[in-house]
Amino acid sequence: MITTPIEEEYRALREGAGITELSWRGGLELLGPDRLRFLHNYVTCDVKGLAPGMGAYGFFTSPQGRILSDAVLLAQEDRLWVEVDEDQKEPVAAHLRKYILADRVEVRTLDDMRPVLVLGPGAEAVLGTDLSSLDAPWRHARITVHGTEVVVQRRGLSGVPAWTLWVSASEAVLLAKRLVAEGARPVGFEALEVLRAEAGIPRFGQDFGPDNFPQETGIEEAVSYTKGCYLGQEVVARIHYRGGVQNVLRGLVFDEGEPRQGAALIHDGREAGRATTVVRSLALNQIVGLGILHRRVEPGTRVAVEGGGAALVRP
């Protein structure tokens, strides 16, 4: 049977190991003794409690409690790294700098490092080093992988075991070649999107963004309700304690055809949301997707799709 490149890449992600440079993700670096306390005031996750080697996933929020960006944090001995979308680096840096008053903190872009993602059940074997100390999502350590010093972070929200390798830009290509020689298969964005959709993981800039509240994403680990005040906290907390949001993330399984991304989803004659991610699931051999829908549209409901067809709503 002839297989397509995406099917081969998908099989590597499910059964072996895939590798890709996260070219759409970039980093910021916070320096100075106040870095943890300062950032704690502007993201939804707990930062003050992060010891070196720990990490977290959260959101930057506006004063109105809406999402400005998602963020992966890496707390190190003398600095704090923040992974965001590449096109959000400068806006997030500018957002933080305008709040620096007497704080002993410096915010700069992390331009000399590149994130490389290795993922799949065979990823750890390909890396060829003991990663047992990184026993929880977002934990990280500075180690040597095939002769190259990197910061390795156990990645959450991936659908399969996954590791982010932060490597010097000058050494990224060479390290990637070594990992391919060890058995990792280069994979493209399309295969990663199939994996993400099948796992029900929303992506910033596609499934959610500045119009959304954190709770609408369904990523519960991103928000701490015990950390105290931060920008937008009052709104986020009020939503939590007063019954939740009106819109929630749902999975979608389409009956036929392949609707366009962004197609409206109709329930009881009214628009209930939009299909923000649409892919062909290689596990189900069906078109599936994600969307943030009004909470009246419960799992098990069928909705009409703009342009024709219907979709089954899943949790």
Summary of the structure (lengths in Angstrom):
residues: 315
radius of gyration: 20.2
end to end distance: 33.9
largest distance: 65.3
contacts: 1051
relative contact order: 0.16
helix: 23%
strand: 35%
